[in-house]
Amino acid sequence: MLFNITIITALIATLFSTAFAAPTSTSSPLPAFSLVADYSGPTFFDGFTTFTGGDPTNGNVAYVSMQEAAAKKYVGFIDNQITKSTNAYIGVDYTSITAKRESVRLSSKATFDVGTIVVMDVVHVPSAFGSWPALWMLGDIPGGTWPGTNGGEIDIFEVVHTSPTNAMTMHTGPGCSVDNATAIFQGQLQDSNCNAGDTTPGTTGCSVQAVHQAKTRGMTLATAGEAFNKQNGGVYVTAWMKSGVSVYLFDRSALPADLVAGHPTPHTWLTAPLASFAGSGCNYGTALSTMRITTDQTFCGDWAGKVWSSSGAAAATGTATCAEYVQNNPGAFKDAYFEIAGIKVFSRNGERSAVAA
């Protein structure tokens, strides 16, 4: 570790002394992009609920409740002297030999729609063989099913194992594809078809991989992995407009002035986004809808498990299967945690902002 941290374990008392409250939200017209939700500091977890069902991606994981996570110190706070802030800690069980490693999946109590900018100040991300962490937005239309009728999915940060390459992806139902020029963003487009339900082999959504380090405002930044953590992370900004979805990465010391001022105007930013999903092949206001900010870390499953050998993880660990490694090496996950300095959400005039769940 580059600095000493203190994890505050008195979270249970603060979390459960009163009912959870959603972050401040409004549905009144806004003159420009303005702050509608702020998840930061010692109230970070107040705006989230936990998912405790079976993992939809078939991972070797057991998701626990907020109360259990707090009791077992899977969630808490870090007093970070570098960022000079009290940051949220979201970790996993790193002491037990178990077939299903305990973890935490958070979903925001508020939902958001098109005309939203999500700013995630991420200091540390999981990087471990067997791990599959993600920061994302998931549609939650009542009665809908993933990916076509629930409101879709936007993956802002997603990796497996110790990959240094962030994968940003849109998952939708049929009738959504991107056709924008790859020259306008820094990553590499892997698939233009966003329909995650397509039966074509290998089609799971339209994805852009940040195969190179991000170049932003005169800096070169790692997008994931240990290099990302050594640089004390970065600020991922996702702009979801009627014209498309863009994902940016900034060093927190070089944020656009308008973003710092609380009235972001992405169309004026000179930095090219890491990923851009745009073009006439999709209606980004209907293919994506009613989204909750989500964080989770699963293990193995439909991605990390399937690429265990091809990714080099089997050779690196000397273990035949992902499940075997995750079960028998709890200490490998001590540093497999998210540290988040804050998440801010902005909405603009004419678009629905935060809606309390």
C-alpha positions in Angstrom: 0.0 0.0 0.0 1.2 3.5 -0.7 -0.4 5.0 2.4 -1.8 4.1 5.7 -5.6 3.6 5.8 -8.1 3.3 8.5 -11.2 1.3 7.8 -14.1 2.6 10.0 -16.0 -0.4 11.3 -18.7 1.4 13.1 -20.8 1.4 9.9 -23.6 -0.8 11.2 -24.7 1.8 13.8 -24.8 4.6 11.2 -26.4 2.5 8.5 -29.2 1.0 10.6 -30.0 3.6 13.2 -32.4 5.1 10.7 -34.0 4.0 7.5 -31.9 4.5 4.3 -32.5 7.8 2.6 -32.0 8.3 -1.1 -29.6 11.1 -2.1 -31.0 14.5 -2.7 -33.0 14.5 -6.0 -35.3 16.7 -7.9 -37.6 16.5 -10.8 -38.0 20.2 -11.5 -36.6 21.6 -14.7 -32.9 22.5 -14.6 -31.3 25.3 -16.5 -28.2 23.2 -17.4 -26.4 20.2 -16.1 -26.7 20.4 -12.3 -26.0 18.1 -9.4 -28.9 15.8 -8.6 -27.2 13.1 -6.5 -24.0 13.0 -4.4 -22.7 9.7 -2.9 -19.7 10.6 -0.9 -18.2 10.8 2.5 -19.6 9.0 5.5 -23.1 8.9 4.0 -22.0 7.1 0.8 -23.8 3.8 1.6 -27.1 5.6 2.5 -28.0 5.8 -1.1 -27.6 2.1 -1.9 -29.3 -1.2 -1.3 -27.7 -4.6 -1.5 -28.6 -7.5 -3.9 -28.5 -10.9 -2.1 -29.8 -13.2 -4.8 -28.0 -15.8 -7.0 -25.4 -14.3 -9.3 -27.0 -13.8 -12.8 -23.5 -14.4 -14.3 -23.0 -17.8 -12.6 -20.1 -16.7 -10.5 -18.5 -18.5 -7.5 -19.9 -15.8 -5.2 -22.4 -15.3 -2.4 -23.7 -11.7 -2.2 -24.5 -10.6 1.4 -26.7 -7.9 2.9 -25.5 -4.5 3.9 -25.8 -5.4 7.5 -23.8 -8.6 7.1 -21.2 -6.8 5.0 -20.7 -4.1 7.6 -20.4 -6.7 10.4 -17.8 -8.7 8.4 -16.0 -5.5 7.4 -16.6 -6.0 3.7 -17.8 -2.4 3.6 -16.5 0.6 5.5 -14.6 3.8 5.1 -11.0 4.7 4.4 -9.4 7.9 5.6 -7.2 8.6 2.6 -4.5 11.2 3.3 -3.6 11.4 -0.4 -7.1 12.3 -1.7 -7.8 14.1 1.6 -11.2 12.5 1.8 -13.2 9.8 3.5 -13.7 7.1 0.9 -16.0 4.1 0.6 -14.3 0.7 0.9 -16.1 -2.2 -0.8 -14.3 -5.5 -0.4 -14.8 -9.2 -0.2 -14.1 -12.2 2.1 -10.3 -12.8 2.1 -10.0 -15.2 5.0 -12.2 -18.2 4.2 -11.7 -21.3 2.1 -15.1 -21.5 0.4 -16.6 -22.5 -2.8 -18.6 -19.3 -3.0 -16.7 -16.3 -1.8 -18.7 -13.6 -0.1 -18.9 -10.2 -1.7 -21.2 -7.1 -1.9 -23.3 -5.9 -4.8 -24.7 -2.4 -4.4 -27.5 -0.8 -6.4 -28.5 2.9 -6.1 -31.9 3.7 -4.5 -32.4 6.3 -7.2 -32.8 5.6 -10.9 -31.6 7.8 -13.7 -32.6 8.4 -17.3 -31.2 9.9 -20.5 -29.6 13.3 -20.0 -27.4 12.1 -17.1 -23.7 12.5 -16.4 -22.2 10.1 -13.8 -18.9 11.1 -12.3 -17.1 8.3 -10.4 -13.9 9.2 -8.5 -12.3 5.8 -8.1 -9.1 5.5 -6.1 -8.5 1.7 -6.1 -10.0 -1.2 -8.1 -9.8 -5.0 -7.6 -7.0 -6.7 -9.5 -6.7 -10.5 -8.8 -6.9 -13.7 -10.6 -10.4 -15.1 -10.5 -12.0 -11.6 -9.8 -14.6 -10.0 -12.1 -15.3 -6.5 -10.8 -17.5 -3.9 -12.4 -18.9 -0.3 -12.0 -22.0 -0.1 -14.2 -25.5 1.1 -14.7 -28.4 -1.4 -14.9 -31.9 -0.8 -16.1 -34.7 -1.6 -13.7 -38.0 -1.2 -15.5 -40.6 -3.0 -13.4 -41.4 -6.4 -14.9 -38.7 -6.2 -17.5 -36.0 -8.8 -18.3 -32.4 -8.3 -19.2 -31.3 -7.1 -21.7 -34.2 -6.1 -23.9 -37.0 -4.9 -21.6 -35.3 -4.0 -18.3 -33.7 -0.8 -19.6 -30.4 -2.2 -20.7 -26.9 -1.9 -19.2 -23.9 0.5 -19.4 -20.6 -1.0 -18.2 -18.4 1.9 -17.2 -15.5 -0.2 -15.7 -15.2 -3.9 -16.1 -12.2 -6.3 -16.1 -11.4 -9.9 -15.2 -8.3 -11.2 -13.4 -5.4 -8.8 -13.4 -6.1 -7.2 -16.8 -4.8 -3.6 -17.3 -7.5 -3.0 -19.9 -10.9 -1.6 -19.1 -13.8 -2.9 -21.2 -16.8 -0.5 -21.6 -19.9 -2.0 -23.0 -23.6 -1.3 -23.8 -26.0 -4.2 -23.5 -29.5 -3.7 -25.0 -32.2 -5.6 -26.8 -32.6 -5.9 -30.5 -32.5 -2.9 -32.8 -29.5 -1.1 -31.3 -26.1 -0.8 -33.0 -23.4 1.8 -33.0 -22.0 3.3 -36.3 -19.9 6.2 -35.1 -16.4 6.7 -36.4 -13.8 5.1 -34.1 -11.5 8.1 -34.7 -13.5 10.1 -32.2 -12.6 7.9 -29.2 -9.4 6.3 -27.8 -10.4 2.7 -27.4 -11.0 -0.1 -29.9 -14.5 -1.1 -30.9 -14.9 -4.9 -30.5 -18.5 -5.3 -31.7 -21.1 -2.7 -33.0 -24.1 -4.8 -32.2 -25.4 -3.9 -28.8 -28.1 -6.6 -28.7 -26.9 -8.9 -25.9 -29.6 -11.4 -26.7 -28.2 -12.0 -30.2 -27.5 -15.7 -30.6 -24.5 -15.1 -32.9 -21.5 -16.6 -31.2 -19.4 -14.0 -29.3 -22.1 -11.3 -29.4 -22.8 -10.0 -25.9 -23.2 -6.3 -26.6 -21.2 -3.5 -28.2 -17.9 -3.1 -26.4 -14.9 -0.8 -26.5 -11.6 -1.9 -25.0 -9.1 0.6 -23.7 -6.3 -1.3 -25.2 -3.9 1.6 -24.7 -3.4 4.0 -21.8 -5.7 6.9 -21.7 -4.3 10.2 -23.0 -6.1 13.1 -21.2 -5.2 16.7 -20.8 -1.5 16.1 -21.3 -1.4 13.0 -19.1 -1.2 9.3 -19.8 -3.3 7.2 -17.4 -3.8 3.5 -16.8 -7.4 2.5 -17.1 -7.4 -0.6 -14.8 -5.2 -3.0 -12.9 -2.3 -2.4 -10.6 -1.0 0.5 -12.7 -4.4 2.2 -12.2 -4.1 1.7 -8.4 -0.5 2.9 -8.3 -1.5 6.2 -9.9 -4.2 6.6 -7.2 -6.9 5.8 -9.7 -8.8 8.4 -11.7 -12.2 9.9 -12.4 -14.5 8.0 -14.8 -17.1 10.3 -16.3 -20.1 8.8 -18.3 -22.2 11.1 -20.3 -25.5 9.5 -21.4 -27.3 11.7 -23.9 -30.0 11.2 -26.6 -27.1 11.3 -29.1 -25.2 8.4 -27.4 -23.0 7.4 -24.5 -19.4 8.5 -23.9 -17.0 7.3 -21.2 -14.1 9.6 -20.2 -11.2 9.1 -17.8 -9.5 12.1 -16.1 -6.8 12.5 -13.5 -8.5 14.2 -10.5 -6.0 17.0 -10.7 -6.9 17.8 -14.3 -10.7 17.8 -14.4 -12.5 20.1 -16.8 -13.2 23.4 -15.1 -16.9 23.2 -15.8 -17.1 19.8 -14.2 -15.3 21.1 -11.1 -17.7 24.0 -11.0 -20.7 21.6 -11.0 -22.1 22.4 -14.4 -20.4 20.0 -16.8 -20.6 20.6 -20.6 -19.0 17.5 -22.2 -19.4 18.8 -25.7 -16.8 21.5 -24.9 -14.2 19.0 -23.6 -11.1 18.7 -25.8 -10.2 15.3 -24.4 -11.4 12.4 -26.5 -13.5 9.8 -24.6 -12.2 6.3 -24.0 -15.4 5.0 -25.5 -18.2 6.4 -27.5 -21.4 4.6 -28.4 -23.3 6.8 -31.0 -24.7 6.9 -34.4 -28.2 6.5 -36.0 -28.5 2.8 -35.3 -29.9 3.2 -31.9 -32.3 5.3 -29.8 -30.3 5.9 -26.7 -33.2 7.2 -24.8 -35.3 4.1 -25.2 -32.8 1.3 -25.5 -31.4 2.5 -22.2 -33.8 3.5 -19.4 -34.5 3.7 -15.6 -30.9 2.9 -14.6 -29.4 2.2 -11.2 -25.7 2.8 -10.5 -24.3 -0.6 -9.6 -21.0 -1.9 -8.1 -20.1 -5.6 -7.7 -17.3 -8.1 -7.7 -18.0 -11.7 -8.6 -15.6 -14.5 -9.3 -15.1 -16.8 -12.2 -18.5 -17.1 -13.9 -19.4 -16.5 -17.5 -16.4 -14.3 -18.3 -13.5 -14.8 -15.8 -14.2 -18.5 -15.6 -14.4 -19.0 -19.3 -11.1 -17.3 -20.1 -9.2 -18.8 -17.2 -6.8 -20.7 -19.5 -6.8 -18.4 -22.5 -6.1 -15.3 -20.4 -3.0 -16.9 -19.0 -4.5 -17.1 -15.5 -4.1 -20.9 -15.3 -0.5 -20.8 -16.2 0.2 -17.8 -13.9 -1.4 -19.5 -10.8 -0.5 -23.1 -11.6 -4.2 -23.9 -10.9 -6.3 -25.9 -13.4 -9.6 -24.1 -12.8 -10.8 -20.6 -11.7 -13.2 -22.2 -9.1 -10.4 -24.1 -7.5 -8.2 -21.0 -7.2 -10.9 -18.8 -5.8 -11.9 -21.4 -3.3 -8.4 -22.2 -1.9 -6.6 -18.8 -2.0 -8.5 -16.4 0.1 -5.5 -14.2 0.8 -5.2 -13.4 -2.9 -8.3 -11.2 -2.5 -7.1 -9.0 0.4 -6.4 -6.1 -2.0 -9.3 -6.9 -4.3 -11.4 -4.0 -3.3 -13.0 -0.8 -4.6 -12.1 2.5 -2.9 -14.4 5.2 -4.2 -13.9 8.8 -3.2 -17.4 9.7 -4.4 -20.0 9.4 -7.2 -21.8 12.5 -8.4 -24.7 12.5 -10.8 -25.7 15.5 -12.9 -28.9 16.0 -15.0 -30.0 18.6 -17.4 -33.0 20.7 -18.4 -35.9 18.7 -19.9 -34.7 15.3 -18.7 -35.8 13.3 -15.7 -33.2 13.3 -13.0 -33.0 11.1 -9.9 -36.1 9.2 -8.9 -36.3 7.8 -5.4 -36.7 4.0 -5.3 
